[in-house]
Amino acid sequence: MGDTITGYLKALGQLEKAISQPKDEYVRDSVIQRFEFIHELALKMLKLRLEQEYVFANTPRETMRASLQAGFIEDGNAWTDLQKMRNLTSHTYNEELAEEVYAFVVGEGVYLFQQLAQKTLLWKTND
């Protein structure tokens, strides 16, 4: 699990770096792509952490629900919104949707990933 946590933290740093750049369409697209990547890493990491607790989730929705119950994530509604935004990323050829996803990632999504990063530091020290 340590490698997954390390990869997650690195991906978060890359997302934060992209968000800090002056926005243009290339930065926006980079932020969205990095969002997709870190989202997948977050799900993988949460699933692995749940398995350490002998909880087995088969879908992203089950992973989120079990992670909320276990206290690995804090705001189930916000994580549901995050999942919805991730589902929209396959349609970001649409300028309006791309802008919506970008605004969510910058405004709320990165914060959720940062909260999760704080928890992973505790997990890493307990490994």
DSSP file with accessible surface (Angstrom, degrees, kcal/mol):
  #  RESIDUE AA STRUCTURE BP1 BP2  ACC     N-H-->O    O-->H-N    N-H-->O    O-->H-N    TCO  KAPPA ALPHA  PHI   PSI    X-CA   Y-CA   Z-CA
    1    1 A M     >        0   0   51      0, 0.0     4,-2.4     0, 0.0     3,-0.2   0.000 360.0 360.0 360.0 -27.4    0.0    0.0    0.0
    2    2 A G  H  >  +     0   0   24      1,-0.2     4,-2.6     2,-0.2     5,-0.2   0.871 360.0  51.3 -57.1 -39.2    3.0    2.3    0.6
    3    3 A D  H  > S+     0   0  147      2,-0.2     4,-2.5     1,-0.2    -1,-0.2   0.884 109.2  51.0 -66.0 -36.6    3.7    2.6   -3.1
    4    4 A T  H  > S+     0   0   18      2,-0.2     4,-2.5    -3,-0.2    -2,-0.2   0.920 111.1  47.8 -66.6 -41.6    0.1    3.5   -3.8
    5    5 A I  H  X S+     0   0    0     -4,-2.4     4,-2.8     2,-0.2     5,-0.2   0.939 111.8  49.9 -63.4 -44.9    0.2    6.2   -1.1
    6    6 A T  H  X S+     0   0   69     -4,-2.6     4,-2.2     1,-0.2    -2,-0.2   0.929 112.2  47.7 -60.2 -44.0    3.4    7.6   -2.5
    7    7 A G  H  X S+     0   0   29     -4,-2.5     4,-2.6     1,-0.2    -1,-0.2   0.900 111.5  51.2 -62.9 -39.5    1.9    7.7   -6.0
    8    8 A Y  H  X S+     0   0    0     -4,-2.5     4,-2.6     2,-0.2    -2,-0.2   0.935 110.1  47.8 -63.4 -47.6   -1.2    9.4   -4.7
    9    9 A L  H  X S+     0   0   49     -4,-2.8     4,-2.1     1,-0.2    -1,-0.2   0.892 112.5  49.6 -63.7 -37.8    0.8   12.1   -2.9
   10   10 A K  H  X S+     0   0  149     -4,-2.2     4,-2.1    -5,-0.2    -1,-0.2   0.929 110.6  49.9 -65.5 -43.4    2.9   12.7   -6.0
   11   11 A A  H  X S+     0   0    6     -4,-2.6     4,-2.4     1,-0.2    -2,-0.2   0.892 108.7  53.0 -63.1 -37.8   -0.2   12.9   -8.1
   12   12 A L  H  X S+     0   0   10     -4,-2.6     4,-2.9     1,-0.2     5,-0.2   0.928 107.6  51.4 -63.2 -42.7   -1.7   15.4   -5.7
   13   13 A G  H  X S+     0   0   30     -4,-2.1     4,-2.3     1,-0.2    -1,-0.2   0.900 110.1  49.4 -59.7 -39.7    1.4   17.5   -5.9
   14   14 A Q  H  X S+     0   0   72     -4,-2.1     4,-2.3     2,-0.2    -1,-0.2   0.892 111.0  49.2 -68.4 -38.1    1.2   17.5   -9.7
   15   15 A L  H  X S+     0   0    0     -4,-2.4     4,-2.6     2,-0.2    -2,-0.2   0.940 111.6  48.8 -64.6 -45.8   -2.5   18.5   -9.5
   16   16 A E  H  X S+     0   0   73     -4,-2.9     4,-1.7     1,-0.2    -2,-0.2   0.899 110.3  52.1 -60.9 -39.2   -1.7   21.3   -7.2
   17   17 A K  H  < S+     0   0  122     -4,-2.3     4,-0.5    -5,-0.2    -1,-0.2   0.924 110.5  47.5 -62.8 -44.3    1.1   22.5   -9.5
   18   18 A A  H >< S+     0   0    6     -4,-2.3     3,-1.3     1,-0.2    -2,-0.2   0.917 110.1  52.6 -64.8 -41.0   -1.2   22.5  -12.5
   19   19 A I  H 3< S+     0   0   34     -4,-2.6    -1,-0.2     1,-0.3    -2,-0.2   0.838 102.5  59.8 -63.7 -31.0   -3.9   24.5  -10.5
   20   20 A S  T 3< S+     0   0   85     -4,-1.7    -1,-0.3    -5,-0.2    -2,-0.2   0.615  87.8  95.6 -75.8  -9.5   -1.3   27.1   -9.5
   21   21 A Q  S <  S-     0   0   89     -3,-1.3     2,-0.1    -4,-0.5     3,-0.1  -0.481  93.4 -91.5 -80.2 150.1   -0.6   28.0  -13.2
   22   22 A P        -     0   0  108      0, 0.0     2,-0.2     0, 0.0     5,-0.2  -0.393  55.9-106.7 -58.3 133.9   -2.4   30.8  -14.9
   23   23 A K        +     0   0   96      4,-0.1     2,-0.3    -4,-0.1    -4,-0.0  -0.468  56.6 140.7 -75.5 130.7   -5.5   29.4  -16.5
   24   24 A D     >  -     0   0   81     -2,-0.2     4,-2.8    -3,-0.1     5,-0.2  -0.853  68.3 -84.1-145.0-177.4   -5.7   28.8  -20.2
   25   25 A E  H  > S+     0   0  107     -2,-0.3     4,-2.3     1,-0.2     5,-0.1   0.858 127.9  50.6 -65.5 -30.2   -7.2   26.0  -22.2
   26   26 A Y  H  > S+     0   0  167      2,-0.2     4,-2.2     1,-0.2    -1,-0.2   0.911 112.5  45.3 -73.7 -40.8   -4.1   23.9  -21.9
   27   27 A V  H  > S+     0   0   24      2,-0.2     4,-3.0     1,-0.2     5,-0.2   0.929 112.4  52.6 -65.4 -44.2   -3.8   24.3  -18.2
   28   28 A R  H  X S+     0   0    5     -4,-2.8     4,-2.4     1,-0.2    -2,-0.2   0.946 111.4  45.9 -55.9 -47.4   -7.5   23.6  -17.8
   29   29 A D  H  X S+     0   0   64     -4,-2.3     4,-2.4     1,-0.2    -1,-0.2   0.882 112.0  51.7 -65.9 -35.6   -7.1   20.4  -19.8
   30   30 A S  H  X S+     0   0   34     -4,-2.2     4,-2.8     2,-0.2     5,-0.2   0.919 108.9  50.4 -65.2 -43.0   -4.0   19.4  -17.8
   31   31 A V  H  X S+     0   0    0     -4,-3.0     4,-2.4     1,-0.2    -2,-0.2   0.931 111.2  49.0 -60.9 -43.7   -5.9   20.0  -14.5
   32   32 A I  H  X S+     0   0    5     -4,-2.4     4,-2.4    -5,-0.2    -2,-0.2   0.931 112.0  47.9 -64.3 -42.9   -8.8   17.8  -15.8
   33   33 A Q  H  X S+     0   0  135     -4,-2.4     4,-2.1     1,-0.2    -2,-0.2   0.928 112.9  47.6 -65.5 -41.0   -6.4   15.0  -16.8
   34   34 A R  H  X S+     0   0   75     -4,-2.8     4,-2.8     1,-0.2     5,-0.3   0.869 109.1  55.6 -67.5 -34.0   -4.5   15.1  -13.5
   35   35 A F  H  X S+     0   0    0     -4,-2.4     4,-2.5    -5,-0.2    -1,-0.2   0.926 107.0  49.7 -60.8 -46.3   -7.9   15.1  -11.8
   36   36 A E  H  X S+     0   0   49     -4,-2.4     4,-2.0     1,-0.2    -2,-0.2   0.933 112.7  47.9 -58.2 -44.2   -8.8   11.9  -13.6
   37   37 A F  H  X S+     0   0  126     -4,-2.1     4,-2.1     1,-0.2    -2,-0.2   0.939 113.8  44.0 -65.1 -48.9   -5.5   10.3  -12.6
   38   38 A I  H  X S+     0   0    0     -4,-2.8     4,-2.8     1,-0.2    -1,-0.2   0.865 109.8  57.6 -69.2 -31.9   -5.6   11.2   -8.9
   39   39 A H  H  X S+     0   0    1     -4,-2.5     4,-2.3    -5,-0.3    -1,-0.2   0.940 107.8  46.9 -60.9 -45.6   -9.3   10.2   -8.7
   40   40 A E  H  X S+     0   0   90     -4,-2.0     4,-2.4     1,-0.2    -2,-0.2   0.904 113.0  49.3 -63.8 -40.3   -8.4    6.7   -9.9
   41   41 A L  H  X S+     0   0   26     -4,-2.1     4,-2.9     2,-0.2    -2,-0.2   0.893 108.8  53.2 -65.3 -38.2   -5.5    6.5   -7.5
   42   42 A A  H  X S+     0   0    0     -4,-2.8     4,-2.9     2,-0.2     5,-0.2   0.937 110.4  46.7 -62.6 -45.4   -7.8    7.7   -4.6
   43   43 A L  H  X S+     0   0   17     -4,-2.3     4,-2.6     2,-0.2    -2,-0.2   0.926 113.7  48.4 -62.1 -43.8  -10.2    4.9   -5.4
   44   44 A K  H  X S+     0   0  120     -4,-2.4     4,-2.4     1,-0.2    -2,-0.2   0.932 113.7  46.8 -61.6 -45.0   -7.5    2.3   -5.6
   45   45 A M  H  X S+     0   0    0     -4,-2.9     4,-2.5     2,-0.2    -2,-0.2   0.919 112.9  48.3 -65.1 -44.5   -5.9    3.5   -2.4
   46   46 A L  H  X S+     0   0    0     -4,-2.9     4,-2.7    -5,-0.2    -1,-0.2   0.918 111.0  51.3 -63.0 -41.4   -9.3    3.5   -0.5
   47   47 A K  H  X S+     0   0   69     -4,-2.6     4,-2.3    -5,-0.2    -2,-0.2   0.928 111.4  47.2 -62.1 -44.7  -10.1    0.0   -1.8
   48   48 A L  H  X S+     0   0   55     -4,-2.4     4,-1.5     2,-0.2    -1,-0.2   0.905 112.1  50.1 -63.1 -40.7   -6.7   -1.3   -0.6
   49   49 A R  H  X S+     0   0   38     -4,-2.5     4,-0.7     1,-0.2    -2,-0.2   0.910 109.8  50.8 -66.0 -39.4   -7.2    0.4    2.8
   50   50 A L  H ><>S+     0   0    1     -4,-2.7     5,-2.3     1,-0.2     3,-1.3   0.911 105.9  55.9 -62.7 -41.3  -10.7   -1.1    3.1
   51   51 A E  H ><5S+     0   0   66     -4,-2.3     3,-1.8     1,-0.3    -1,-0.2   0.839  98.9  60.6 -62.1 -31.5   -9.3   -4.5    2.3
   52   52 A Q  H 3<5S+     0   0   81     -4,-1.5    -1,-0.3     1,-0.3    -2,-0.2   0.781 107.1  46.7 -62.9 -25.5   -6.9   -4.1    5.2
   53   53 A E  T <<5S-     0   0   99     -3,-1.3    -1,-0.3    -4,-0.7    -2,-0.2   0.204 123.8-108.7 -97.1   9.9  -10.0   -3.9    7.3
   54   54 A Y  T < 5S+     0   0  193     -3,-1.8     2,-0.5     1,-0.2    -3,-0.2   0.821  77.7 133.5  63.1  34.9  -11.5   -6.9    5.6
   55   55 A V      < -     0   0   60     -5,-2.3     2,-0.6    -8,-0.1    -1,-0.2  -0.978  39.5-162.1-113.4 124.4  -14.1   -4.8    3.8
   56   56 A F        -     0   0  131     -2,-0.5     2,-0.4    -3,-0.1    -8,-0.1  -0.937   7.2-174.6-117.2 116.7  -14.4   -5.6    0.1
   57   57 A A        -     0   0    4     -2,-0.6    -6,-0.1   -10,-0.1    -2,-0.0  -0.895  10.7-170.6-109.7 139.1  -16.0   -3.2   -2.3
   58   58 A N        +     0   0  129     -2,-0.4    -1,-0.1     1,-0.0     3,-0.0   0.649  68.0  39.1-103.5 -20.1  -16.6   -4.0   -5.9
   59   59 A T  S  > S-     0   0   58      1,-0.1     4,-2.6     0, 0.0     5,-0.2  -0.869  83.5-110.4-127.7 162.6  -17.6   -0.6   -7.4
   60   60 A P  H  > S+     0   0   58      0, 0.0     4,-2.7     0, 0.0     5,-0.2   0.910 120.0  53.1 -57.3 -40.2  -16.6    3.0   -6.9
   61   61 A R  H  > S+     0   0  183      1,-0.2     4,-2.6     2,-0.2     5,-0.2   0.932 110.2  46.4 -62.4 -44.8  -19.9    3.7   -5.2
   62   62 A E  H  > S+     0   0   72      1,-0.2     4,-2.8     2,-0.2     5,-0.3   0.895 111.5  53.0 -63.3 -39.3  -19.4    0.8   -2.8
   63   63 A T  H  X S+     0   0    5     -4,-2.6     4,-2.4     2,-0.2    -2,-0.2   0.926 111.4  45.6 -61.8 -44.8  -15.8    2.0   -2.2
   64   64 A M  H  X S+     0   0   17     -4,-2.7     4,-2.3     2,-0.2    -2,-0.2   0.931 113.9  48.5 -65.0 -45.1  -17.0    5.5   -1.4
   65   65 A R  H  X S+     0   0  133     -4,-2.6     4,-2.3     1,-0.2    -2,-0.2   0.941 115.1  43.9 -61.5 -48.1  -19.8    4.3    0.9
   66   66 A A  H  X S+     0   0   13     -4,-2.8     4,-2.2     1,-0.2    -1,-0.2   0.876 112.2  53.7 -66.6 -35.8  -17.6    1.9    2.8
   67   67 A S  H  X>S+     0   0    0     -4,-2.4     5,-2.5    -5,-0.3     6,-1.1   0.881 109.1  48.8 -66.5 -37.6  -14.8    4.6    3.1
   68   68 A L  H ><5S+     0   0   71     -4,-2.3     3,-1.1     4,-0.2    -2,-0.2   0.941 111.9  48.6 -65.3 -46.0  -17.3    7.0    4.5
   69   69 A Q  H 3<5S+     0   0  157     -4,-2.3    -2,-0.2     1,-0.3    -1,-0.2   0.862 112.2  49.2 -62.7 -35.0  -18.5    4.5    7.1
   70   70 A A  H 3<5S-     0   0   50     -4,-2.2    -1,-0.3    -5,-0.2    -2,-0.2   0.560 115.2-116.4 -81.3  -9.6  -14.9    3.6    8.0
   71   71 A G  T <<5S+     0   0   36     -3,-1.1    -3,-0.2    -4,-0.6    -2,-0.1   0.622  80.5 123.7  83.8  14.5  -14.0    7.3    8.4
   72   72 A F  S   <S+     0   0   16     -5,-2.5     2,-0.3    -6,-0.2    -4,-0.2   0.774  79.9  29.2 -78.3 -28.1  -11.5    7.4    5.6
   73   73 A I  S    S-     0   0    5     -6,-1.1    -2,-0.2    -9,-0.1     3,-0.1  -0.928  70.7-156.7-125.6 158.1  -13.4   10.2    3.9
   74   74 A E  S    S+     0   0  112     -2,-0.3     2,-0.7     1,-0.2    -1,-0.1   0.785  73.7  47.7-108.5 -34.2  -15.5   12.8    5.6
   75   75 A D     >  -     0   0   73      1,-0.2     4,-2.3     2,-0.1     5,-0.2  -0.845  54.0-176.1-119.6  96.7  -18.1   14.3    3.4
   76   76 A G  H  > S+     0   0   19     -2,-0.7     4,-2.1     1,-0.2    -1,-0.2   0.869  85.4  52.7 -60.5 -38.3  -20.0   11.7    1.4
   77   77 A N  H  > S+     0   0  127      2,-0.2     4,-2.3     1,-0.2    -1,-0.2   0.913 109.6  48.5 -64.9 -42.3  -22.0   14.3   -0.5
   78   78 A A  H  > S+     0   0    2      2,-0.2     4,-2.3     1,-0.2    -2,-0.2   0.904 111.6  49.6 -65.3 -39.4  -18.8   16.1   -1.7
   79   79 A W  H  X S+     0   0    4     -4,-2.3     4,-2.4     2,-0.2    -1,-0.2   0.853 108.4  53.7 -69.1 -31.4  -17.3   12.7   -2.7
   80   80 A T  H  X S+     0   0   68     -4,-2.1     4,-2.4    -5,-0.2    -2,-0.2   0.931 109.4  48.2 -65.3 -42.8  -20.5   11.9   -4.6
   81   81 A D  H  X S+     0   0   64     -4,-2.3     4,-2.5     1,-0.2    -2,-0.2   0.902 109.3  53.6 -61.6 -40.3  -20.1   15.2   -6.4
   82   82 A L  H  X S+     0   0    0     -4,-2.3     4,-2.3     1,-0.2    -2,-0.2   0.924 108.6  48.9 -60.4 -44.0  -16.4   14.4   -7.1
   83   83 A Q  H  X S+     0   0   35     -4,-2.4     4,-2.2     1,-0.2    -1,-0.2   0.904 109.6  52.3 -63.2 -40.2  -17.5   11.1   -8.7
   84   84 A K  H  X S+     0   0  119     -4,-2.4     4,-1.4     1,-0.2    -1,-0.2   0.912 109.6  49.2 -62.0 -42.5  -20.1   12.9  -10.8
   85   85 A M  H  X S+     0   0   22     -4,-2.5     4,-0.9     1,-0.2    -1,-0.2   0.902 108.5  53.4 -64.5 -38.8  -17.4   15.3  -12.1
   86   86 A R  H >< S+     0   0   55     -4,-2.3     3,-0.9     1,-0.2     4,-0.4   0.914 106.5  52.8 -61.9 -40.7  -15.1   12.4  -12.8
   87   87 A N  H >< S+     0   0   94     -4,-2.2     3,-0.7     1,-0.2    -1,-0.2   0.833 106.0  55.0 -64.1 -29.3  -17.9   10.8  -14.9
   88   88 A L  H >< S+     0   0   46     -4,-1.4     3,-2.6     1,-0.2    -1,-0.2   0.700  85.2  83.2 -74.6 -19.3  -18.2   14.1  -16.8
   89   89 A T  G X< S+     0   0    3     -4,-0.9     3,-1.3    -3,-0.9    -1,-0.2   0.750  79.0  65.4 -64.0 -20.3  -14.6   14.1  -17.8
   90   90 A S  G <  S+     0   0   78     -3,-0.7    -1,-0.3    -4,-0.4     3,-0.2   0.626 104.9  47.8 -73.6  -7.1  -15.2   11.8  -20.8
   91   91 A H  G X  S+     0   0   80     -3,-2.6     3,-2.1     1,-0.1    -1,-0.2   0.126  72.0 116.9-115.2  19.7  -17.3   14.7  -22.2
   92   92 A T  T <   +     0   0   32     -3,-1.3     6,-0.2     1,-0.3    -1,-0.1   0.474  53.1  85.9 -76.4   3.5  -14.8   17.5  -21.7
   93   93 A Y  T 3  S+     0   0  183     -3,-0.2     2,-0.7    -4,-0.1    -1,-0.3   0.743  75.8  85.1 -64.9 -20.0  -14.6   18.1  -25.4
   94   94 A N  S <> S-     0   0   70     -3,-2.1     4,-2.6     1,-0.2     5,-0.2  -0.749  81.3-147.1 -82.3 116.1  -17.7   20.2  -24.6
   95   95 A E  H  > S+     0   0  107     -2,-0.7     4,-2.4     1,-0.2     5,-0.2   0.873  95.2  52.6 -54.0 -42.8  -16.2   23.6  -23.5
   96   96 A E  H  > S+     0   0  153      1,-0.2     4,-2.0     2,-0.2    -1,-0.2   0.926 112.1  44.7 -63.5 -43.3  -19.0   24.2  -21.0
   97   97 A L  H  > S+     0   0   36     -6,-0.2     4,-2.8     2,-0.2     5,-0.2   0.894 110.9  54.4 -67.7 -39.3  -18.5   20.8  -19.3
   98   98 A A  H  X S+     0   0    0     -4,-2.6     4,-2.7    -7,-0.2    -2,-0.2   0.926 109.6  47.7 -59.9 -42.6  -14.7   21.3  -19.3
   99   99 A E  H  X S+     0   0   70     -4,-2.4     4,-2.6    -5,-0.2    -1,-0.2   0.892 111.2  51.4 -65.0 -38.9  -15.1   24.6  -17.5
  100  100 A E  H  X S+     0   0   87     -4,-2.0     4,-2.1     2,-0.2    -2,-0.2   0.929 112.2  45.2 -64.6 -44.9  -17.5   23.1  -15.0
  101  101 A V  H  X S+     0   0    0     -4,-2.8     4,-2.8     2,-0.2     5,-0.2   0.941 113.2  50.6 -64.9 -45.6  -15.1   20.2  -14.2
  102  102 A Y  H  X S+     0   0   24     -4,-2.7     4,-2.7    -5,-0.2     5,-0.3   0.938 110.4  49.3 -56.8 -48.5  -12.2   22.6  -13.9
  103  103 A A  H  X S+     0   0   60     -4,-2.6     4,-2.7     1,-0.2     5,-0.3   0.901 112.2  48.8 -61.1 -39.9  -14.1   24.9  -11.6
  104  104 A F  H  X>S+     0   0   24     -4,-2.1     4,-3.2     2,-0.2     5,-2.8   0.940 111.7  48.2 -64.8 -46.8  -15.1   22.0   -9.4
  105  105 A V  I  <>S+     0   0    0     -4,-2.8     5,-2.7     3,-0.2     6,-0.3   0.941 117.8  41.0 -60.6 -46.6  -11.5   20.6   -9.2
  106  106 A V  I  <5S+     0   0   53     -4,-2.7    -1,-0.2    -5,-0.2    -2,-0.2   0.908 122.9  39.9 -68.0 -40.6  -10.0   24.0   -8.3
  107  107 A G  I  <5S-     0   0   65     -4,-2.7    -2,-0.2    -5,-0.3    -3,-0.2   0.843 140.4 -12.1 -82.5 -34.3  -12.8   25.0   -6.0
  108  108 A E  I  X5S+     0   0   70     -4,-3.2     4,-1.7    -5,-0.3     3,-0.2   0.630 117.4  70.2-136.6 -40.9  -13.6   21.8   -4.1
  109  109 A G  I  ><S+     0   0    0     -5,-2.8     4,-2.2     1,-0.2     5,-0.2   0.909  98.9  51.0 -58.0 -46.6  -12.0   18.7   -5.6
  110  110 A V  H  ><S+     0   0   16     -5,-2.7     4,-2.4    -6,-0.3    -1,-0.2   0.887 107.4  55.7 -61.5 -35.4   -8.4   19.4   -4.7
  111  111 A Y  H  > S+     0   0  132     -6,-0.3     4,-2.5    -3,-0.2    -1,-0.2   0.913 106.3  50.3 -62.6 -41.7   -9.5   20.1   -1.1
  112  112 A L  H  X S+     0   0    3     -4,-1.7     4,-2.2     1,-0.2    -1,-0.2   0.917 111.3  48.3 -62.9 -41.9  -11.1   16.6   -0.8
  113  113 A F  H  X S+     0   0    0     -4,-2.2     4,-2.2     1,-0.2    -1,-0.2   0.871 110.4  51.9 -65.9 -36.2   -7.9   15.1   -2.2
  114  114 A Q  H  X S+     0   0   68     -4,-2.4     4,-1.8    -5,-0.2    -2,-0.2   0.903 108.0  51.5 -66.5 -40.6   -5.8   17.1    0.3
  115  115 A Q  H  X S+     0   0   34     -4,-2.5     4,-1.5     1,-0.2    -2,-0.2   0.926 110.8  48.3 -59.7 -45.3   -8.0   15.9    3.2
  116  116 A L  H  X S+     0   0    3     -4,-2.2     4,-2.2     1,-0.2    -2,-0.2   0.892 106.1  58.0 -63.3 -37.5   -7.5   12.3    2.1
  117  117 A A  H  X S+     0   0    5     -4,-2.2     4,-1.7     1,-0.2    -1,-0.2   0.892 102.0  54.9 -59.5 -39.7   -3.8   12.9    1.8
  118  118 A Q  H  X S+     0   0  128     -4,-1.8     4,-1.0     1,-0.2    -1,-0.2   0.905 109.0  47.8 -60.8 -39.9   -3.7   13.9    5.5
  119  119 A K  H  X S+     0   0   47     -4,-1.5     4,-2.0     1,-0.2     3,-0.4   0.884 106.5  57.3 -68.5 -36.6   -5.3   10.6    6.4
  120  120 A T  H  X S+     0   0    0     -4,-2.2     4,-2.9     1,-0.2    -1,-0.2   0.845  98.8  59.9 -66.0 -30.5   -2.8    8.7    4.2
  121  121 A L  H  X S+     0   0   76     -4,-1.7     4,-1.7     1,-0.2    -1,-0.2   0.891 106.5  47.6 -63.8 -35.4    0.0   10.1    6.2
  122  122 A L  H  X S+     0   0  108     -4,-1.0     4,-1.2    -3,-0.4    -2,-0.2   0.901 112.1  49.4 -68.2 -41.4   -1.4    8.5    9.3
  123  123 A W  H  X S+     0   0   18     -4,-2.0     4,-0.6     1,-0.2     3,-0.3   0.907 108.8  53.2 -63.3 -40.6   -1.9    5.2    7.4
  124  124 A K  H >< S+     0   0   87     -4,-2.9     3,-0.8     1,-0.2    -1,-0.2   0.886 108.1  49.2 -64.4 -38.4    1.7    5.3    6.2
  125  125 A T  H 3< S+     0   0  108     -4,-1.7    -1,-0.2     1,-0.2    -2,-0.2   0.757 110.7  52.0 -73.6 -21.5    3.1    5.8    9.7
  126  126 A N  H 3<        0   0  128     -4,-1.2    -1,-0.2    -3,-0.3    -2,-0.2   0.501 360.0 360.0 -90.2  -7.0    1.0    2.9   10.9
  127  127 A D    <<        0   0  112     -3,-0.8    -3,-0.0    -4,-0.6    -4,-0.0  -0.342 360.0 360.0 -70.1 360.0    2.2    0.5    8.2
